[in-house]
Amino acid sequence: MDNLPEQIDVVLSPEGSKRWVLLRRPDGLHSYSEHSLEDAIYWVDEDGGERDVAAPERWTRTYQSGLFDSEDVARSNSFDRIPWLFAAIL
């Protein structure tokens, strides 16, 4: 049996810099998280030009919910906690 949560929904913010992820755990509980897209970081040469990528663009978790008994309760709670989410699904 796989002990990893199953991703059951993902929503991107209108500008694409944030994402919301809804998960279902093997025990039937649900949670969600918000992630923010961080820009790549470049090494700068002596002339001030970008040379090589020091750290690539990546998603960083900025919020993690608690656990919920149902998908519906997790979704409802996320609308209270993630301000951009409601507008993104309309």
C-alpha positions as CSV (number, residue, x, y, z in Angstrom):
1,M,0.0,0.0,0.0
2,D,1.3,3.4,-1.0
3,N,1.6,5.8,2.0
4,L,1.8,9.0,-0.1
5,P,-1.1,11.3,-0.3
6,E,-3.0,11.5,-3.6
7,Q,-3.2,14.9,-5.3
8,I,-6.8,15.3,-6.2
9,D,-7.0,19.0,-7.4
10,V,-4.6,21.8,-8.3
11,V,-5.6,25.4,-9.1
12,L,-3.2,28.1,-10.3
13,S,-3.7,31.8,-9.4
14,P,-4.7,34.1,-12.3
15,E,-1.2,35.5,-12.7
16,G,0.4,32.0,-12.3
17,S,2.6,32.8,-9.3
18,K,0.7,30.7,-6.8
19,R,-0.9,27.3,-6.7
20,W,-3.3,25.5,-4.4
21,V,-3.0,21.7,-4.0
22,L,-5.7,19.5,-2.5
23,L,-4.5,16.1,-1.1
24,R,-6.2,12.9,0.1
25,R,-4.2,10.7,2.4
26,P,-4.4,6.9,2.4
27,D,-6.3,7.1,5.7
28,G,-9.1,9.2,4.0
29,L,-8.2,12.5,5.6
30,H,-7.7,15.6,3.4
31,S,-5.4,18.6,3.5
32,Y,-4.4,21.4,1.2
33,S,-1.4,23.7,0.7
34,E,-0.5,26.9,-1.1
35,H,2.8,27.2,-3.0
36,S,4.5,30.3,-4.4
37,L,6.7,30.4,-7.5
38,E,10.1,31.7,-6.7
39,D,12.2,33.2,-9.5
40,A,15.5,31.6,-10.6
41,I,18.6,33.0,-9.0
42,Y,21.6,33.7,-11.3
43,W,25.3,34.1,-10.6
44,V,26.4,37.6,-11.7
45,D,29.7,38.1,-13.5
46,E,32.0,41.1,-12.9
47,D,30.2,43.2,-15.5
48,G,26.9,42.7,-13.7
49,G,25.5,40.3,-16.3
50,E,23.7,37.1,-15.4
51,R,26.0,34.1,-16.0
52,D,24.7,30.8,-14.7
53,V,21.7,29.6,-12.8
54,A,22.5,29.3,-9.1
55,A,19.0,28.1,-8.2
56,P,16.3,27.3,-10.7
57,E,12.7,28.6,-10.6
58,R,10.8,26.5,-8.0
59,W,7.6,26.1,-6.0
60,T,7.9,26.8,-2.3
61,R,5.1,25.9,0.1
62,T,3.8,29.0,1.8
63,Y,0.8,27.6,3.7
64,Q,-0.1,24.1,4.9
65,S,-3.5,23.3,6.3
66,G,-4.4,20.9,9.1
67,L,-6.4,17.7,8.4
68,F,-10.0,17.4,7.4
69,D,-12.5,14.5,7.5
70,S,-13.8,15.3,4.0
71,E,-12.8,16.9,0.7
72,D,-15.8,19.3,1.0
73,V,-14.7,20.6,4.4
74,A,-11.1,21.0,3.2
75,R,-12.2,23.0,0.1
76,S,-14.5,25.2,2.2
77,N,-11.8,26.0,4.7
78,S,-9.3,26.8,1.9
79,F,-11.6,29.6,0.6
80,D,-11.3,31.3,4.0
81,R,-7.5,30.9,4.2
82,I,-6.3,31.4,0.5
83,P,-7.6,34.9,-0.6
84,W,-7.0,34.4,-4.4
85,L,-8.5,30.9,-4.7
86,F,-12.2,31.8,-5.1
87,A,-11.4,34.3,-7.9
88,A,-9.2,31.7,-9.6
89,I,-12.0,29.1,-10.0
90,L,-14.6,31.4,-11.3
